[in-house]
Amino acid sequence: MSSSSISYGWKYDVFLSFRGSDTRHGFTGHLYKALLDRGIYTFIDNEELQRGEEITPSLVKAIEDSRIAILVFSKNYASSTFCLDELVHILACVKEKGTMVLPVFYEVDPSDVRHQRGSYEEALNKHKEKFNDDEEKLQKWRIALRQAANLSGYHFKHGNENEYDFVGKIIKEVSQRISRTHLHVANNLVGLESRVLHVTSLLDDKYDGVLMVGIYEARTLQPFAVSGVRHASVSVSDTDTTPVLRSIFWTLQVSTCPYPCRVRCPCRCQCFIGKTTIAREVYNLIADQFEWLCFLDNVRENSIKHGLVHLQKTLLSKTIGESSIKLGSVHEGIPIIKHRFLLKKVLLVVDDVDDLDQLQAIVGGTDWFGSASRVIITTRDKHLLTCHGVTSTYEVDGLNKEEALKLLSGTAFKIDKVDPCYMRILNRVVTYASGLPLALMVIGSNLFGKSIEEWESSIDQYERIPNKKIQDVLKVSFDSLEEDEQQIFLDIACCFKGYALTYVKEILSTHHNFCPEYAIGVLIDKSLIKVDADRVILHDLIEDMGKEIVRQESPREPGKRSRLWFPDDIVEVLEENKGISRIQMITLDYLKYEAAVEWDGVAFKEMNNLKTLIIRSGCLHEGPIHLPNSLRVLEWKVYPSPSLPIDFNPKKLVILKFPYSCLMSLDVLKSKKIFLKMRVLNFNDCQYIREIPDLYGVPNLQELSFCNCENLIKIHESVGFLDKLKILYAEGCSKLMSFPPIKLTSLEILQLSYCHSLESFPEVLGKMENVTSLDIYGTVIKELPFSIQNLTRLRRLELVRCENLEQIRGVPPNLETFSVKDCSSLKDLDLTLLPSWTKERHLLKELRLHGNKNLQNIKGIQLSIEVLSVEYCTSLKDLDLTLLPSWTKERHLLKELHLHGNKNLQKIKGIPLSIEVLSVEYCTSLKDVDVTLPPACTQECCILSTLFFDACGMNLHEIHGIPSIIRTCSARGCQYSTSVPTGMLLNKELHEVSGFKLLRRRILEWFEHSTNESSISFSFRTKFPVISFCVVARPNTYLNLGPIFIFDGMKRLLLREFHFDQVGAHVVLDQISHHLVIF
């Protein structure tokens, strides 16, 4: 369907439907002449047409081609089946084509037509006698008469008024309806049709309530995806019993420019489908369905120039025709609009709204409009409309790749098909424009008739300096921002695109000395930026717009701009000492510039307003002689000097980061100066730093990081008493042997891993309540100090590869997860010795011991533990759980016991009653397993449901005390054919078993049905029975088996797969009952 085919295209203005013998030579004849005299193109049938029984195809075509149908209901109208069929078809066109209907009741009461009384009742009774076998036809006629009579129309009765005046009223209304101006929309707009159809589908012509529709662009412009155009999802709630005012808001990334765009596209593929263009096309398409119409364009601009009262006057003038109405204030206009519109079916388009007051003055509430009214709002700001109480939205993106290529090709070459040699550069342009019609139009027009080399050169120039026309259109959204919001946007566009949102907030809050959270939210709402996976994203054109605003501060002299980010500009300023106090922010990215900079180090001297200096490049081989004291953020990767400038006195400095730098000392911090504003210090990977100095001069420090300082050997004791410190990173300091005592009451994160020479964990001098997780990897500490219990809210503790760790004397009382891995010197773990667990209720839920090759004994496993995992502790021989006092006197909570790879473990006994899963795998010395219940317990006490003894080799002969309720048992790779489980299976004692695997070459004898084929059949009576399912696989077979069951032709899938390894013959046993799904 083309764009034109979905819009207006009537052949006739009016179609007259009437009973010829009643009114042709009277009222209808006079009405027809009056219509012709006013220049209204009207269809009236001749007398010959109405003599037949059925309406002709030519008459049907005339109805469908007419904009308005005037129905003249006279006394004998219903006696004509011809008229009734004509009426039915007219009302069908109302729904299908938007035909307007104007009923005229000439010398008949509308209620007689509506309820089929009087002459209408008599006529239908006669038709019933004639068409007794066609009740459907009769019903259609009755419904059509009732629907038409319910429409607003005109009633004429002799004596009430003269016929001439009555005809004049009809002519006036028809003239008003057909004189409605269709708004200009260019033909063949690329991509318009699909967007218009999206909007019209939301307008829902079957919904009788008031419906507000808006269309907005929720995302920042982005590069094309392969999938093309993204579609919005719409959620509308109609729970309210009052007429629902549902709204969809709309902002395209291209909005109507405040001045006309002079670039014309000479090809047949026109362009520029902005929000206003789509609104105009939708307006033209549906306008004839409404009594009152109004398209309020350029609301933003007109409200600035003329005020809100002028907008209200314009609205009233366009709808009710009262141009002389006087309004003293907005508050006077609101009740007038509500009163006049309340009973009318209105179509109102409010274009380019940018302020909540505009909406409140024009479309303030759900009770302003008559039934079936429609309101369309276009805007750039979704948040604005959300504040107005709108909950439903529709999202529109730019052109997809196919549409963009079509538009660009038509603009630049005047044809759809182009020379394949141009495709690469065309794709580059499309990627650069990312669906923005204006950009495609401007670039295509400018490059018409140019060579490939000229195209390449022009695109390079666009990426360096944006086209002014594109820049001016995009800048409209920027101009609507408040001052603080504009500054935050320029910072992000120039310096922080693609960086983590948390990092951007940290830098900008420091730079501006206020929280940027609100401003960033505004930028997101206005689609200027987007946050994706915590990264700040801007479309290239939006980024270019921001950068161009800053570049225009001084087009030829970078040193006079507020922000510097382009490497060539920064190098020019540094090498030629062109910087002045105008500069507030410099960011030099290491990915963009690596050439050596020849400078004398004094370039920063005149930059006395520089607040943020970020250098992520090693291109400066000489350090600065001077740094501005105005700095609030100083981040310099690979800082080339061993020290900071002597006269540097950064009292305003908040963030200081020197990773990978040549600093040898932190003299500026050693002085007696107090840096009250300092929050962050970072010296990661500084190989020449040997000492962290006295930090009493930075009492408000919140983050301290000196990771991978390989030559660091000393940390000043003051570090342990920074009571505002929240983050302390000290991992990877391979020569650090000791850490001073700590009393860091605000600390949340502590990292000391991979300090390979660290012999002791720091003493904790007082309660520290904010550390919840602690990892200690790769140190040589011998023991944890008893004072570690002062980490009172520590929930997780993990010790990994601490090769000298011999014992653990104290663990925090609220610990929930405790892991000890690959600590090769640990021999005994006796948790009963931990004072905190003997004096108060313990919370430990998980104990995981892995790869501690010398661990021989585990004692005192606590009552609260739910998961105990002991894996690859190769010196462990016995695990006697019956010896635990707490488990003989109290109810224990242990649910899972995992014992993997403990190759010297020979015996397991005393499994507690709470165990649900016992997994013992690759324990090749295991001989005896006893899961027998204590004498005083019955089978009902046991909840053990899963047993795994896979790959336990040839030594495991007996598993004692397996409960009959066991559901899953696997013993692959074990040789115990005479063991208890096999006997229990043969005797059918394991009546609940499923997922049982063992070495056996034959199906168990008590199975009633067996086969060597891939399927088996059986029958049952009524209820589906519980079935035992047994499979034997050949030796050296590897397969996954997922059985499918068919009952009366209906497939069901077992919710389990069976895996066979390439070992010996396997038997797998399962049960089928409720573990089934239908598909």
HELIX and SHEET records of a PDB file:
HELIX    1   1 SER A    4  ILE A    6  5                                   3    
HELIX    2   2 GLY A   20  THR A   23  1                                   4    
HELIX    3   3 PHE A   27  ASP A   37  1                                  11    
HELIX    4   4 LEU A   49  ARG A   51  5                                   3    
HELIX    5   5 PRO A   57  GLU A   64  1                                   8    
HELIX    6   6 TYR A   77  SER A   79  5                                   3    
HELIX    7   7 THR A   81  LYS A   97  1                                  17    
HELIX    8   8 PRO A  110  HIS A  115  1                                   6    
HELIX    9   9 SER A  119  LYS A  130  1                                  12    
HELIX   10  10 GLU A  135  ALA A  149  1                                  15    
HELIX   11  11 GLU A  163  ILE A  178  1                                  16    
HELIX   12  12 LEU A  192  LEU A  203  1                                  12    
HELIX   13  13 LYS A  275  ILE A  286  1                                  12    
HELIX   14  14 ALA A  287  GLN A  289  5                                   3    
HELIX   15  15 VAL A  299  HIS A  306  1                                   8    
HELIX   16  16 LEU A  308  ILE A  320  1                                  13    
HELIX   17  17 VAL A  330  PHE A  341  1                                  12    
HELIX   18  18 LEU A  356  ILE A  362  1                                   7    
HELIX   19  19 LYS A  382  CYS A  387  1                                   6    
HELIX   20  20 LYS A  401  PHE A  413  1                                  13    
HELIX   21  21 PRO A  420  TYR A  422  5                                   3    
HELIX   22  22 MET A  423  ALA A  433  1                                  11    
HELIX   23  23 PRO A  437  ASN A  446  1                                  10    
HELIX   24  24 ILE A  452  ARG A  464  1                                  13    
HELIX   25  25 LYS A  468  ASP A  479  1                                  12    
HELIX   26  26 GLU A  483  ASP A  491  1                                   9    
HELIX   27  27 ILE A  492  PHE A  496  3                                   5    
HELIX   28  28 LEU A  501  HIS A  512  1                                  12    
HELIX   29  29 GLU A  517  ASP A  525  1                                   9    
HELIX   30  30 ASP A  540  ARG A  551  1                                  12    
HELIX   31  31 PRO A  558  LYS A  560  5                                   3    
HELIX   32  32 PRO A  567  GLU A  576  1                                  10    
HELIX   33  33 ASP A  667  LYS A  670  1                                   4    
HELIX   34  34 GLU A  717  PHE A  721  5                                   5    
HELIX   35  35 PHE A  786  ASN A  790  5                                   5    
HELIX   36  36 LEU A  831  LEU A  833  5                                   3    
HELIX   37  37 PRO A  835  LYS A  839  1                                   5    
HELIX   38  38 LEU A  881  LEU A  883  5                                   3    
HELIX   39  39 PRO A  885  LYS A  889  1                                   5    
HELIX   40  40 GLN A  939  CYS A  941  5                                   3    
HELIX   41  41 VAL A  980  LEU A  986  1                                   7    
SHEET    1   A 5 THR A  42  PHE A  43  0                                        
SHEET    2   A 5 TYR A  12  SER A  17  1                                        
SHEET    3   A 5 SER A  66  PHE A  73  1                                        
SHEET    4   A 5 MET A 100  TYR A 106  1                                        
SHEET    5   A 5 TYR A 154  PHE A 156  1                                        
SHEET    1   B 3 LEU A 211  ILE A 215  0                                        
SHEET    2   B 3 ARG A 374  THR A 379  1                                        
SHEET    3   B 3 PHE A 249  TRP A 250  1                                        
SHEET    1   C 4 LEU A 211  ILE A 215  0                                        
SHEET    2   C 4 ARG A 374  THR A 379  1                                        
SHEET    3   C 4 VAL A 346  VAL A 353  1                                        
SHEET    4   C 4 TRP A 292  LEU A 296  1                                        
SHEET    1   D 2 LYS A 530  ASP A 532  0                                        
SHEET    2   D 2 ARG A 535  ILE A 537 -1                                        
SHEET    1   E 9 ARG A 563  LEU A 564  0                                        
SHEET    2   E 9 MET A 585  LEU A 588  1                                        
SHEET    3   E 9 THR A 612  ILE A 615  1                                        
SHEET    4   E 9 VAL A 633  TRP A 636  1                                        
SHEET    5   E 9 ILE A 655  LYS A 657  1                                        
SHEET    6   E 9 VAL A 680  ASN A 682  1                                        
SHEET    7   E 9 GLU A 703  SER A 705  1                                        
SHEET    8   E 9 ILE A 727  TYR A 729  1                                        
SHEET    9   E 9 ILE A 749  GLN A 751  1                                        
SHEET    1   F 2 GLU A 691  ILE A 692  0                                        
SHEET    2   F 2 LYS A 714  ILE A 715  1                                        
SHEET    1   G 9 SER A 773  TYR A 777  0                                        
SHEET    2   G 9 ARG A 796  VAL A 800  1                                        
SHEET    3   G 9 THR A 817  LYS A 821  1                                        
SHEET    4   G 9 GLU A 846  HIS A 850  1                                        
SHEET    5   G 9 VAL A 867  GLU A 871  1                                        
SHEET    6   G 9 GLU A 896  HIS A 900  1                                        
SHEET    7   G 9 VAL A 917  GLU A 921  1                                        
SHEET    8   G 9 THR A 946  PHE A 948  1                                        
SHEET    9   G 9 THR A 968  SER A 970  1                                        
SHEET    1   H 2 GLU A 783  LEU A 784  0                                        
SHEET    2   H 2 GLN A 807  ILE A 808  1                                        
SHEET    1   I 2 ASP A 828  ASP A 830  0                                        
SHEET    2   I 2 ASN A 857  LYS A 859  1                                        
SHEET    1   J 4 ASP A 878  ASP A 880  0                                        
SHEET    2   J 4 LYS A 907  LYS A 909  1                                        
SHEET    3   J 4 ASP A 928  ASP A 930  1                                        
SHEET    4   J 4 GLU A 958  HIS A 960  1                                        
SHEET    1   K 3 PHE A 996  LEU A 999  0                                        
SHEET    2   K 3 HIS A1066  ILE A1072 -1                                        
SHEET    3   K 3 ILE A1027  ALA A1033 -1                                        
SHEET    1   L 2 LEU A1039  LEU A1041  0                                        
SHEET    2   L 2 PHE A1058  PHE A1060 -1                                        
SHEET    1   M 3 ILE A1044  PHE A1047  0                                        
SHEET    2   M 3 MET A1050  LEU A1054 -1                                        
SHEET    3   M 3 LEU A1076  ILE A1078 -1                                        
END                                                                             
